Amino acid sequence: MGFRILCLHGYSQNEKVFRKRSAVLRKDLAAAGAELIYVTAPHLAPVPDQELDAMTEVERLRLHSEQKPEDVLKGWWVSNAEKTGQVGYKESIQLLKKIWIEQGPFDGILGFSQGAAMAPLLLSELAFASTVNDATPYILPRFMIIVSGFVSSAVTGMADAPDQESVLNLWPQGKIPVPAMHVIGLGDAWVLPSESHRLVERFVEGVSVVIEHEGGHYIPTTADMRTRFKEFVASQTST
């Protein structure tokens, strides 16, 4: 019997980029019966100032005028115009709830980087929707795959959402009971392993599978890791 996984990309990506970067995992899971549904965040991810400064005027014009809609890079939350805080979380949650109703439900969530930080937030928002006067009876996912995840301090202080710690604290003892596979790159310079382990600690002890690899900020594709992904998903979908 098939199963469905909602896929959340990282910051400054989109569904097209994430589909390519998760191609090996996508093919392996598809062979096991999975349908992976990729979605794009709603907020434009600004190009860092240092990258803009290095561009010629022609390159800047091309960046803003020649991009196809499917190539525009997005984020689940982004810096505000003054670069004094983060905005966009509320709109992203509303979009994902809409997708959950219209295209779901989903058996699992796959998240990478900022998408991996968003995955447990989305789960929590679905599970405790009634706390924000949302009476929709969401069907919760059975598992999550979290690659280079973290507990985002960037969400703290947003005008349109509670901080991430508060959202996760909706669970009893502040611990998420849904099984998750946490994939942590020991050479990850973007999301340090210590940050990923902070997220692991927000899950009920014993429900998580924690896999460390020697690589960096990407979905590992070694033979061993491909087997680990397939074994975890099989363990969550075999009944």
Order of alpha helices (4+ residues) and beta strands (2+ residues): beta-alpha-alpha-beta-beta-alpha-alpha-beta-beta-beta-alpha-beta-alpha-beta-alpha-beta-alpha-beta-alpha
